[in-house]
Amino acid sequence: MTIDPKQAGQLSRLIEDNIGRVMVGKRSAIHRLMIALASSGHVLLEDVPGIGKTTLVSALAKSLSLSFNRIQFTPDVMPSDVTGFNLYNPGSGKFEFQPGVIMTQLLLADEINRTSPKTQSALLEAMQENQVTVDGTTYEIPQPFMVLATQNPIEHVGTYTLPEAQLDRFMLKVTLGYPNYDEEMEILNRFSEDKPLATLKPVASANDVLWLREQAKLVYVSDAIKQYIVGLSRVTREHQDLELGISPRASLMLMQAAKAAALLDGRDYVIPDDVKAMIVPTLAHRLIIKPEGRLRETSAESILNRIVKSIPVATR
């Protein structure tokens, strides 16, 4: 297969423009979703209620001809609701597998932090290995597969903190933020009479997504860029304000995200700016700040920004 960055960029813009028919503004967030989609990553959408997290995921699902499931996480959701379970069929005298919501191509895990860590862990195998194991039998998940989870960062009653192992499975954490004045006026005008999400049509297929992912794998990463990523990773593991730095999995995800960013920008090679653009959305949610760092109101984002300034820029 030969790489075609121009066609990849055009496909991405086609999907982004289609989502933009529903989402006012938020081009940066939409583009990051496309980067995750192209690099086989999963996304954690974290923001206050009413910003449009669920609408964004629904618009992405409707823009692609992929199967789509949504699960509203609550404390009583069981792991078997996610993975599936075996049910005895009296007619055949055998146990038959009943698929859970995970057996889809796009999964919206709404308010993921409202369910127990035990249920959250049901997603781990699927997000890492694209399969689930039920009673010793492994079932492959349809491809392309992507989990998009939402959570509210300010509401803590009835919620559970996501375990580090779960956070580490998400390639990107994306926030939307409040719209500006003009965007909010456009929201009021556009949605007062029209419902664009209800009429949104797909503009790409599963084969298009699989092709995009294969294209992203072909993007060239020089040794200098890899050294830059490894140097960044090592600094987080030794930083005085961090209890836990980033894992090798996170370093790999940063490189994959940078490759997808380069591809969607029309290039077949990664430059330092691709890496820099993906550092905070890829790494910030994985860092654990020490108590003394939290007392100084140090954030993961500010730590990463300081680290970026301290490491020499790699050259191609």
C-alpha positions as CSV (number, residue, x, y, z in Angstrom):
1,M,0.0,0.0,0.0
2,T,1.2,3.5,-0.9
3,I,0.5,6.4,1.3
4,D,-1.8,9.2,0.1
5,P,-1.8,12.1,2.7
6,K,-3.8,14.3,0.4
7,Q,-6.7,11.9,0.1
8,A,-6.5,11.1,3.8
9,G,-6.8,14.8,4.6
10,Q,-9.7,15.2,2.3
11,L,-11.5,12.3,3.9
12,S,-11.0,13.7,7.3
13,R,-12.2,17.2,6.3
14,L,-15.3,15.6,4.7
15,I,-16.2,13.8,8.0
16,E,-15.3,16.9,10.1
17,D,-17.5,19.2,8.0
18,N,-20.4,16.8,8.3
19,I,-20.0,16.8,12.1
20,G,-19.8,20.5,11.9
21,R,-23.4,20.6,10.6
22,V,-24.4,19.6,14.1
23,M,-21.6,21.0,16.3
24,V,-21.2,24.8,16.3
25,G,-17.5,25.6,16.6
26,K,-15.4,22.9,18.4
27,R,-13.3,22.3,15.3
28,S,-10.3,21.5,17.5
29,A,-12.2,18.8,19.4
30,I,-13.7,17.4,16.3
31,H,-10.2,17.2,14.7
32,R,-8.8,15.4,17.7
33,L,-11.6,12.8,17.5
34,M,-10.5,12.2,13.9
35,I,-6.9,11.9,15.0
36,A,-7.9,9.2,17.5
37,L,-10.1,7.5,14.9
38,A,-7.2,7.4,12.4
39,S,-4.8,6.1,15.0
40,S,-7.0,3.3,16.4
41,G,-7.3,5.2,19.7
42,H,-10.1,5.7,22.3
43,V,-11.3,9.1,23.6
44,L,-12.3,10.3,27.0
45,L,-14.6,13.4,26.7
46,E,-14.5,15.4,29.9
47,D,-16.5,18.5,30.5
48,V,-19.5,20.0,32.3
49,P,-23.1,19.0,31.4
50,G,-24.8,20.6,28.4
51,I,-21.7,21.3,26.4
52,G,-22.4,18.8,23.7
53,K,-20.3,15.7,24.5
54,T,-23.0,13.2,23.7
55,T,-24.1,15.2,20.6
56,L,-20.5,15.2,19.3
57,V,-20.3,11.4,19.6
58,S,-23.7,10.9,18.1
59,A,-22.7,13.1,15.1
60,L,-19.5,11.1,14.6
61,A,-21.5,7.9,14.7
62,K,-24.0,9.2,12.2
63,S,-21.2,10.5,9.9
64,L,-19.8,7.0,9.6
65,S,-21.5,3.8,8.3
66,L,-20.6,1.9,11.5
67,S,-22.6,0.0,14.1
68,F,-23.2,2.1,17.2
69,N,-24.2,1.3,20.8
70,R,-24.7,3.6,23.7
71,I,-24.6,2.5,27.4
72,Q,-25.6,4.9,30.2
73,F,-23.3,3.9,33.1
74,T,-25.0,3.7,36.5
75,P,-23.9,2.0,39.8
76,D,-26.1,-1.0,39.0
77,V,-24.6,-1.8,35.5
78,M,-22.8,-5.1,35.6
79,P,-19.7,-6.3,33.7
80,S,-21.8,-8.8,31.8
81,D,-23.9,-5.9,30.5
82,V,-20.7,-4.7,28.8
83,T,-19.1,-7.9,27.7
84,G,-22.0,-10.2,27.3
85,F,-22.9,-13.5,29.0
86,N,-23.8,-17.1,28.3
87,L,-27.5,-18.0,28.6
88,Y,-28.9,-21.5,28.8
89,N,-31.2,-22.4,25.9
90,P,-33.6,-25.2,27.0
91,G,-34.5,-25.9,23.4
92,S,-31.0,-26.7,22.3
93,G,-29.7,-27.8,25.7
94,K,-26.7,-25.5,25.3
95,F,-25.4,-22.2,26.6
96,E,-25.5,-19.5,24.0
97,F,-23.5,-16.3,24.0
98,Q,-25.6,-13.1,24.4
99,P,-23.4,-10.2,23.1
100,G,-23.0,-7.1,25.4
101,V,-23.0,-3.5,24.2
102,I,-19.2,-3.8,23.6
103,M,-19.9,-5.9,20.4
104,T,-20.1,-2.9,18.2
105,Q,-17.8,-0.6,16.2
106,L,-18.5,2.7,18.0
107,L,-19.4,2.5,21.7
108,L,-20.5,5.6,23.7
109,A,-19.8,4.9,27.4
110,D,-21.9,7.8,28.8
111,E,-20.8,9.0,32.3
112,I,-18.3,6.2,32.7
113,N,-17.4,7.4,36.2
114,R,-20.9,6.6,37.5
115,T,-20.3,2.9,37.4
116,S,-18.0,0.8,39.7
117,P,-14.3,0.1,38.9
118,K,-15.3,-3.6,38.5
119,T,-17.7,-2.7,35.6
120,Q,-15.2,-0.2,34.2
121,S,-12.6,-2.9,34.1
122,A,-14.8,-4.9,31.7
123,L,-13.7,-2.4,29.0
124,L,-10.0,-3.0,29.5
125,E,-9.5,-6.2,27.4
126,A,-11.7,-4.8,24.6
127,M,-9.9,-1.4,24.5
128,Q,-6.5,-3.0,24.4
129,E,-6.9,-6.2,22.4
130,N,-10.2,-5.7,20.5
131,Q,-11.8,-8.8,22.0
132,V,-13.7,-10.0,25.1
133,T,-13.4,-13.2,27.0
134,V,-16.5,-14.7,28.5
135,D,-16.4,-18.0,30.4
136,G,-13.0,-18.8,28.8
137,T,-14.2,-18.2,25.2
138,T,-12.8,-15.2,23.3
139,Y,-15.0,-13.2,20.9
140,E,-13.5,-10.7,18.4
141,I,-15.0,-7.2,18.3
142,P,-16.1,-5.8,14.9
143,Q,-13.6,-3.5,13.3
144,P,-13.0,-0.7,13.2
145,F,-13.6,-0.3,16.9
146,M,-13.6,2.8,19.1
147,V,-14.7,3.7,22.6
148,L,-15.8,7.2,23.3
149,A,-16.5,7.8,27.0
150,T,-17.9,10.9,28.7
151,Q,-17.6,12.1,32.3
152,N,-18.4,15.2,34.3
153,P,-15.3,16.6,36.2
154,I,-17.2,18.7,38.7
155,E,-19.8,16.3,40.0
156,H,-18.5,13.8,42.6
157,V,-21.6,12.5,44.3
158,G,-22.3,9.0,43.1
159,T,-19.2,8.8,41.0
160,Y,-16.0,6.7,41.0
161,T,-12.5,7.8,40.1
162,L,-11.3,6.1,37.0
163,P,-8.5,3.7,37.8
164,E,-5.1,4.5,36.3
165,A,-5.2,1.3,34.2
166,Q,-8.5,2.5,32.7
167,L,-7.2,6.1,32.0
168,D,-4.1,4.6,30.4
169,R,-6.3,2.9,27.7
170,F,-7.7,6.2,26.5
171,M,-5.4,7.7,23.8
172,L,-6.8,11.2,24.2
173,K,-8.7,13.3,26.7
174,V,-10.7,16.0,24.9
175,T,-12.6,18.9,26.4
176,L,-15.1,21.1,24.5
177,G,-15.4,24.2,26.7
178,Y,-18.1,26.8,26.6
179,P,-19.0,28.4,23.2
180,N,-18.1,32.0,22.6
181,Y,-20.8,34.7,22.1
182,D,-21.2,34.2,18.4
183,E,-21.2,30.4,18.6
184,E,-23.9,30.5,21.3
185,M,-26.0,32.8,19.2
186,E,-25.6,30.3,16.3
187,I,-26.7,27.4,18.5
188,L,-29.9,29.3,19.4
189,N,-30.6,30.1,15.8
190,R,-29.7,26.7,14.4
191,F,-31.5,24.5,16.9
192,S,-34.6,26.7,17.6
193,E,-36.5,25.1,14.7
194,D,-34.1,22.6,13.1
195,K,-32.8,19.2,14.4
196,P,-29.7,18.7,12.2
197,L,-28.6,15.5,14.1
198,A,-31.8,13.8,13.1
199,T,-31.2,14.3,9.4
200,L,-27.4,13.8,9.4
201,K,-26.3,11.3,6.7
202,P,-23.1,9.1,6.7
203,V,-20.3,10.4,4.5
204,A,-17.8,7.5,5.1
205,S,-17.8,3.8,5.5
206,A,-16.0,1.2,7.6
207,N,-13.6,0.5,4.8
208,D,-12.8,4.3,4.7
209,V,-11.9,4.2,8.4
210,L,-9.8,1.0,8.0
211,W,-8.0,2.6,5.0
212,L,-7.3,5.7,7.1
213,R,-5.8,3.6,9.9
214,E,-3.6,1.7,7.5
215,Q,-2.5,5.1,6.0
216,A,-1.6,6.4,9.5
217,K,0.7,3.4,10.1
218,L,2.7,4.3,7.0
219,V,3.6,7.8,8.2
220,Y,7.4,8.1,8.7
221,V,8.8,8.9,12.2
222,S,12.5,9.7,12.3
223,D,14.8,8.5,15.1
224,A,15.2,12.1,16.2
225,I,11.4,12.3,16.8
226,K,11.4,9.0,18.6
227,Q,14.3,10.2,20.8
228,Y,12.3,13.4,21.5
229,I,9.3,11.3,22.7
230,V,11.4,9.0,24.8
231,G,13.2,12.0,26.4
232,L,9.9,13.6,27.2
233,S,8.7,10.3,28.8
234,R,11.7,9.9,31.0
235,V,11.4,13.4,32.3
236,T,7.9,12.8,33.5
237,R,9.1,9.7,35.4
238,E,11.7,11.7,37.3
239,H,9.7,15.0,37.8
240,Q,9.6,16.2,41.4
241,D,5.9,17.0,41.3
242,L,4.8,13.7,39.7
243,E,4.0,10.5,41.6
244,L,3.6,8.6,38.4
245,G,5.0,9.4,35.0
246,I,3.8,8.1,31.6
247,S,4.0,4.5,30.6
248,P,5.7,3.0,27.5
249,R,2.1,2.5,26.2
250,A,1.6,6.3,26.5
251,S,4.8,7.0,24.6
252,L,3.6,4.7,21.8
253,M,0.2,6.4,21.8
254,L,1.8,9.8,21.6
255,M,3.8,8.6,18.5
256,Q,0.7,7.1,16.9
257,A,-1.3,10.3,17.6
258,A,1.5,12.4,16.1
259,K,1.5,10.2,13.0
260,A,-2.3,10.6,12.5
261,A,-2.0,14.3,13.0
262,A,0.7,14.5,10.3
263,L,-1.4,12.4,7.9
264,L,-4.5,14.5,8.4
265,D,-2.4,17.6,7.8
266,G,-1.3,16.2,4.5
267,R,2.1,14.9,5.3
268,D,3.7,11.5,5.2
269,Y,6.2,12.3,7.9
270,V,6.0,13.6,11.5
271,I,7.5,16.9,12.6
272,P,8.1,18.1,16.1
273,D,5.0,20.3,16.0
274,D,2.9,17.2,15.5
275,V,4.2,15.8,18.7
276,K,3.9,19.0,20.6
277,A,0.3,19.5,19.5
278,M,-0.6,16.0,20.9
279,I,1.4,16.1,24.2
280,V,-1.3,17.5,26.5
281,P,-4.4,15.7,25.1
282,T,-2.4,12.4,25.1
283,L,-0.5,12.6,28.3
284,A,-2.1,15.0,30.8
285,H,-4.8,12.5,32.0
286,R,-2.2,9.9,32.7
287,L,-0.1,11.9,35.2
288,I,-0.5,11.6,38.9
289,I,0.5,14.8,40.8
290,K,2.1,14.5,44.3
291,P,0.1,16.0,47.2
292,E,2.7,18.8,47.6
293,G,2.3,19.6,43.9
294,R,-1.5,19.8,44.3
295,L,-1.0,22.2,47.2
296,R,0.9,24.5,44.9
297,E,-2.0,24.2,42.5
298,T,0.2,22.6,39.9
299,S,-1.7,21.0,37.0
300,A,-0.7,18.2,34.7
301,E,-1.0,20.6,31.7
302,S,1.4,23.2,33.3
303,I,3.9,20.5,34.1
304,L,3.9,19.2,30.5
305,N,4.2,22.7,29.1
306,R,7.2,23.4,31.2
307,I,8.8,20.0,30.2
308,V,8.2,20.8,26.5
309,K,10.1,24.1,26.9
310,S,13.0,22.3,28.7
311,I,13.6,19.6,26.0
312,P,15.5,20.6,22.9
313,V,13.4,20.4,19.7
314,A,14.1,17.4,17.6
315,T,14.9,17.8,13.9
316,R,13.8,15.6,11.1
